[in-house]
Amino acid sequence: MANEGWPGETVAEGVSRLPFALAVNTPEVLLLLNGANDLLGNPSSSTTEYNASKLRDMVRTAKGDARRSLRRVPARRKTAHRR
Protein backbone atom coordinates (compact mmCIF):
# COMPACT_ATOMS: atom_id res chain seq x y z
CA MET A 1 0.00 0.00 0.00
CA ALA A 2 1.22 3.46 -0.86
CA ASN A 3 -0.38 6.71 0.22
CA GLU A 4 0.63 9.39 -2.25
CA GLY A 5 -1.97 11.91 -1.07
CA TRP A 6 -1.14 15.54 -0.35
CA PRO A 7 -3.73 17.48 1.69
CA GLY A 8 -4.84 20.64 -0.06
CA GLU A 9 -3.62 19.58 -3.49
CA THR A 10 -5.38 20.94 -6.57
CA VAL A 11 -6.08 19.00 -9.75
CA ALA A 12 -3.29 20.88 -11.58
CA GLU A 13 -0.81 19.84 -8.89
CA GLY A 14 -2.06 16.27 -9.16
CA VAL A 15 -1.49 16.31 -12.92
CA SER A 16 2.16 17.20 -12.35
CA ARG A 17 2.65 14.61 -9.56
CA LEU A 18 0.63 11.60 -10.75
CA PRO A 19 3.04 10.32 -13.43
CA PHE A 20 5.82 9.87 -10.86
CA ALA A 21 3.47 8.25 -8.33
CA LEU A 22 2.29 5.78 -10.98
CA ALA A 23 5.87 5.08 -12.08
CA VAL A 24 7.11 4.12 -8.60
CA ASN A 25 4.02 2.20 -7.44
CA THR A 26 2.31 -0.82 -8.94
CA PRO A 27 -1.04 -0.83 -7.16
CA GLU A 28 -3.64 -3.57 -7.27
CA VAL A 29 -6.24 -0.92 -6.50
CA LEU A 30 -5.93 2.77 -7.34
CA LEU A 31 -8.18 5.22 -5.52
CA LEU A 32 -7.80 8.77 -6.79
CA LEU A 33 -9.50 11.45 -4.69
CA ASN A 34 -8.88 14.80 -6.29
CA GLY A 35 -10.68 17.99 -7.28
CA ALA A 36 -12.53 19.32 -4.25
CA ASN A 37 -9.74 21.73 -3.27
CA ASP A 38 -10.08 23.48 -6.62
CA LEU A 39 -13.41 24.81 -5.43
CA LEU A 40 -11.66 26.72 -2.63
CA GLY A 41 -9.37 28.58 -5.05
CA ASN A 42 -12.26 29.30 -7.42
CA PRO A 43 -10.53 28.41 -10.70
CA SER A 44 -12.55 28.33 -13.88
CA SER A 45 -14.57 25.17 -14.17
CA SER A 46 -13.22 24.57 -17.68
CA THR A 47 -9.62 24.53 -16.38
CA THR A 48 -10.51 22.14 -13.57
CA GLU A 49 -12.47 19.89 -15.94
CA TYR A 50 -9.57 19.85 -18.41
CA ASN A 51 -7.05 18.91 -15.71
CA ALA A 52 -9.41 16.30 -14.27
CA SER A 53 -9.72 14.72 -17.72
CA LYS A 54 -5.90 14.58 -17.91
CA LEU A 55 -5.84 12.75 -14.55
CA ARG A 56 -8.49 10.29 -15.75
CA ASP A 57 -6.50 9.60 -18.91
CA MET A 58 -3.31 9.00 -16.90
CA VAL A 59 -5.09 6.57 -14.61
CA ARG A 60 -6.75 4.72 -17.48
CA THR A 61 -3.46 4.25 -19.31
CA ALA A 62 -1.42 3.40 -16.19
CA LYS A 63 0.62 0.24 -16.35
CA GLY A 64 -0.66 -2.84 -14.61
CA ASP A 65 -4.09 -4.28 -13.99
CA ALA A 66 -5.08 -2.07 -11.08
CA ARG A 67 -8.74 -1.65 -10.31
CA ARG A 68 -9.42 2.06 -10.49
CA SER A 69 -11.86 4.32 -8.70
CA LEU A 70 -12.09 8.08 -9.20
CA ARG A 71 -14.05 10.02 -6.59
CA ARG A 72 -14.55 13.48 -5.13
CA VAL A 73 -14.14 14.26 -1.45
CA PRO A 74 -14.81 17.42 0.59
CA ALA A 75 -12.24 20.20 0.21
CA ARG A 76 -9.47 20.62 2.76
CA ARG A 77 -7.39 23.74 3.13
CA LYS A 78 -3.61 23.45 3.12
CA THR A 79 -2.34 23.47 6.69
CA ALA A 80 0.93 22.86 8.46
CA HIS A 81 1.37 19.34 9.81
CA ARG A 82 0.38 19.07 13.46
CA ARG A 83 1.94 16.80 16.04
C-alpha positions in Angstrom: 0.0 0.0 0.0 1.2 3.5 -0.9 -0.4 6.7 0.2 0.6 9.4 -2.2 -2.0 11.9 -1.1 -1.1 15.5 -0.3 -3.7 17.5 1.7 -4.8 20.6 -0.1 -3.6 19.6 -3.5 -5.4 20.9 -6.6 -6.1 19.0 -9.7 -3.3 20.9 -11.6 -0.8 19.8 -8.9 -2.1 16.3 -9.2 -1.5 16.3 -12.9 2.2 17.2 -12.4 2.6 14.6 -9.6 0.6 11.6 -10.7 3.0 10.3 -13.4 5.8 9.9 -10.9 3.5 8.2 -8.3 2.3 5.8 -11.0 5.9 5.1 -12.1 7.1 4.1 -8.6 4.0 2.2 -7.4 2.3 -0.8 -8.9 -1.0 -0.8 -7.2 -3.6 -3.6 -7.3 -6.2 -0.9 -6.5 -5.9 2.8 -7.3 -8.2 5.2 -5.5 -7.8 8.8 -6.8 -9.5 11.4 -4.7 -8.9 14.8 -6.3 -10.7 18.0 -7.3 -12.5 19.3 -4.3 -9.7 21.7 -3.3 -10.1 23.5 -6.6 -13.4 24.8 -5.4 -11.7 26.7 -2.6 -9.4 28.6 -5.0 -12.3 29.3 -7.4 -10.5 28.4 -10.7 -12.5 28.3 -13.9 -14.6 25.2 -14.2 -13.2 24.6 -17.7 -9.6 24.5 -16.4 -10.5 22.1 -13.6 -12.5 19.9 -15.9 -9.6 19.9 -18.4 -7.0 18.9 -15.7 -9.4 16.3 -14.3 -9.7 14.7 -17.7 -5.9 14.6 -17.9 -5.8 12.8 -14.6 -8.5 10.3 -15.7 -6.5 9.6 -18.9 -3.3 9.0 -16.9 -5.1 6.6 -14.6 -6.8 4.7 -17.5 -3.5 4.3 -19.3 -1.4 3.4 -16.2 0.6 0.2 -16.3 -0.7 -2.8 -14.6 -4.1 -4.3 -14.0 -5.1 -2.1 -11.1 -8.7 -1.7 -10.3 -9.4 2.1 -10.5 -11.9 4.3 -8.7 -12.1 8.1 -9.2 -14.1 10.0 -6.6 -14.6 13.5 -5.1 -14.1 14.3 -1.5 -14.8 17.4 0.6 -12.2 20.2 0.2 -9.5 20.6 2.8 -7.4 23.7 3.1 -3.6 23.4 3.1 -2.3 23.5 6.7 0.9 22.9 8.5 1.4 19.3 9.8 0.4 19.1 13.5 1.9 16.8 16.0 
